[in-house]
Amino acid sequence: MSKQKTSWGLGVFMLEAKPYRVICALVLFAVMLVPAAARSTEWESKYKNQNDRLEVFEREVPGSPIKELKGVGEIDAPPRACWNVIRDYNGYAAFMPYVKKSEILKVHGATTYLYSVIDPNLPFISVRDYTIKIDDVSEPASNRYGTRWTTANDDGPTKEPAMIRIERNVGSWEFTPLDNGRRTLATYVLHTDPGGQLPSWASAWANLRAIPGVFSALRRTVGEAKYRDDSEVPAR
């Protein structure tokens, strides 16, 4: 079992312990006493791994109990190759953590509508789904590539009773060149609320630990020949 999946399971187990619930309630009450204006909206480093060349940051989002996350890491591949991996939307189930299904619904110019099903594959954690609208914001002339997305559930399938619909999933990828374009500085920003019965602190905790897995998937996949950087791979 992976460390990420173990963390999810541990979090759910701890929710069942009554003493832990009391502690959490006290912590939550203390947080509520802090004026909103006093909470920092600046990025704060929460994870750094020199060997993995990855750092993860978080910051407060006004009006939301869930923090926004940002992962910044180096990839040993050109920016376009990284971008080609991220644009392989229909292939996410093969290499992205927890993705059970990923299907392009429609494409209009530089905008893609993507429906995804997420399965943590853990007891007591329900399958979730969402639709997002993805905009290509690349600047090929400067060898910079990227995407931005927002929730677009109204443009996707009707909610199924057995799934929990994720109502907020907003983020971006940015790939900028390093070493004259031979390598990439990748920046991944995400603000999402898994919803359901998970408390906000548990959701934020799980989100934070998912970021390294996403970068590992990108690094593992970008070396495949079909993602080479000498030609653009269409969104598929």
C-alpha positions in Angstrom: 0.0 0.0 0.0 1.4 3.4 -0.9 2.1 6.1 1.7 -0.6 8.3 0.2 -3.3 5.7 0.5 -2.1 4.8 4.0 -2.4 8.5 4.9 -6.1 8.6 3.7 -6.9 5.5 5.7 -5.2 6.7 8.8 -7.2 10.0 8.6 -10.5 8.2 8.3 -9.6 5.9 11.2 -8.7 8.8 13.5 -12.1 10.4 12.9 -13.7 7.5 14.7 -11.7 8.1 18.0 -13.8 10.2 20.4 -10.8 11.8 22.2 -9.4 12.9 18.9 -12.8 14.5 18.0 -12.6 16.5 21.2 -9.1 17.7 20.3 -10.1 18.6 16.8 -13.1 20.6 18.1 -10.8 22.6 20.4 -8.4 23.3 17.6 -11.3 24.4 15.3 -12.7 26.7 18.0 -9.2 28.3 18.4 -9.0 28.9 14.7 -12.5 30.5 14.6 -11.3 33.0 17.2 -8.6 34.3 14.9 -9.9 37.2 12.8 -10.1 36.5 9.1 -7.9 39.5 8.4 -5.2 38.1 10.6 -4.9 34.9 8.6 -2.1 35.0 6.1 -2.9 34.8 2.4 0.8 34.5 1.5 2.3 31.2 0.4 3.7 29.1 3.2 6.1 26.2 2.6 4.7 22.9 3.9 6.8 20.3 2.2 10.3 20.3 0.7 12.3 17.4 -0.7 15.7 18.3 -2.1 16.3 14.9 -3.5 13.0 15.0 -5.3 13.4 18.7 -6.2 9.9 19.5 -5.1 8.4 22.0 -2.7 4.7 22.3 -1.8 3.2 25.5 -0.5 -0.3 26.4 0.9 -2.2 29.6 1.6 -5.6 30.7 2.9 -8.4 31.4 0.5 -10.9 34.0 1.8 -14.3 32.5 2.4 -13.1 28.9 2.2 -12.0 26.4 4.9 -9.8 24.6 2.4 -6.3 26.1 1.6 -5.0 26.6 -1.9 -1.9 24.5 -2.7 1.0 25.0 -5.0 3.6 22.5 -6.0 6.9 23.7 -7.6 9.3 21.1 -9.0 12.0 20.5 -11.6 11.3 18.0 -14.4 14.1 16.4 -16.5 12.3 17.0 -19.8 11.5 20.0 -22.0 8.4 22.2 -21.3 6.5 21.0 -24.4 6.9 17.3 -23.4 5.5 18.1 -19.9 2.6 19.9 -21.5 1.9 17.0 -23.9 1.6 14.7 -20.9 -0.9 17.0 -19.1 -2.9 17.3 -22.3 -3.4 13.6 -22.6 -6.7 14.0 -20.7 -8.2 10.7 -21.9 -5.1 8.9 -20.6 -5.2 10.1 -17.0 -6.6 6.9 -15.7 -3.4 5.1 -16.8 -0.9 7.3 -14.9 -2.6 9.9 -12.6 -3.1 9.0 -8.9 -6.7 8.0 -8.0 -8.2 8.8 -11.5 -10.6 6.0 -12.4 -12.0 7.6 -15.5 -11.1 10.7 -17.5 -13.1 11.6 -20.7 -13.0 14.7 -23.0 -16.6 15.8 -23.5 -16.0 18.5 -26.0 -13.3 20.8 -27.4 -13.8 24.4 -28.6 -10.6 25.9 -29.9 -8.2 26.2 -26.9 -10.9 25.1 -24.4 -11.5 21.5 -23.4 -14.3 20.2 -21.2 -13.2 17.2 -19.2 -15.2 14.8 -17.0 -13.3 12.8 -14.4 -14.1 10.1 -11.8 -11.8 9.9 -8.7 -11.6 6.7 -6.6 -9.3 6.8 -3.5 -9.9 3.0 -3.3 -10.3 3.1 0.5 -13.0 2.0 2.9 -15.5 4.7 3.9 -14.3 7.1 1.2 -16.8 7.5 -1.6 -16.1 7.8 -5.3 -16.2 11.4 -6.6 -16.7 13.0 -9.9 -16.5 16.5 -11.5 -16.4 18.3 -14.9 -13.9 21.1 -15.5 -13.3 23.6 -18.2 -9.6 23.8 -19.2 -8.1 26.7 -21.1 -4.8 26.4 -22.9 -2.7 29.5 -21.9 0.6 28.4 -23.6 3.1 30.8 -25.3 5.0 28.5 -27.7 7.1 31.4 -29.0 8.7 31.7 -25.5 8.7 28.0 -24.9 6.2 28.4 -22.0 3.2 26.1 -21.8 0.3 25.8 -19.4 -3.3 25.3 -18.7 -5.9 26.8 -16.3 -9.2 25.2 -15.3 -12.4 25.9 -13.4 -15.3 23.8 -12.3 -17.9 23.3 -15.0 -20.3 20.6 -13.6 -23.3 22.1 -15.5 -21.5 21.1 -18.8 -21.0 17.5 -17.7 -23.0 14.4 -17.0 -25.8 14.3 -14.5 -24.7 13.5 -11.0 -25.0 9.8 -10.1 -26.5 8.9 -6.6 -23.5 6.6 -5.8 -21.0 9.4 -6.3 -20.1 12.6 -4.5 -20.0 15.6 -6.8 -16.9 17.8 -6.3 -18.3 21.4 -6.5 -15.0 23.2 -6.6 -11.9 22.3 -8.6 -9.8 25.3 -9.7 -6.2 25.2 -10.7 -3.4 25.6 -13.2 -0.2 24.1 -14.7 2.7 26.2 -15.8 5.8 24.9 -17.5 8.8 27.2 -18.0 12.2 26.3 -19.5 15.4 25.6 -17.5 18.9 25.0 -19.0 18.0 26.4 -22.4 14.8 24.4 -22.6 16.3 21.0 -21.8 14.5 20.9 -18.5 11.4 22.4 -17.0 10.3 24.2 -13.9 6.7 23.0 -13.3 4.2 24.8 -11.2 0.9 23.2 -10.2 -1.7 25.2 -8.4 -4.9 23.6 -7.0 -7.9 24.7 -4.9 -10.5 21.9 -4.4 -12.9 20.7 -1.8 -13.6 16.9 -2.0 -16.9 17.4 -0.3 -18.9 14.7 1.4 -18.6 14.0 5.1 -14.8 14.7 5.3 -14.1 17.6 7.6 -12.2 20.5 6.0 -9.0 19.8 7.9 -9.0 16.2 6.7 -9.7 17.3 3.1 -6.8 19.8 3.2 -4.5 17.2 4.7 -5.3 14.7 1.9 -4.9 17.3 -0.8 -1.5 18.3 0.5 -0.2 14.8 0.4 -1.5 14.2 -3.1 0.7 16.8 -4.7 4.0 14.7 -4.6 2.1 11.8 -6.3 1.0 14.1 -9.2 4.6 15.2 -9.8 5.8 11.6 -9.6 3.3 10.6 -12.2 4.4 13.4 -14.5 8.1 12.5 -14.1 7.4 8.9 -14.7 5.3 9.4 -17.8 7.1 12.3 -19.6 9.9 10.0 -20.9 7.5 8.0 -23.1 8.1 8.5 -26.8 4.6 9.7 -27.6 5.2 12.8 -25.5 8.3 13.9 -27.3 8.7 17.7 -27.5 9.4 18.0 -31.2 5.7 18.0 -32.1 2.4 19.1 -30.4 0.3 16.3 -29.1 -3.4 17.2 -29.5 -5.7 17.2 -26.5 -7.1 13.6 -26.4 
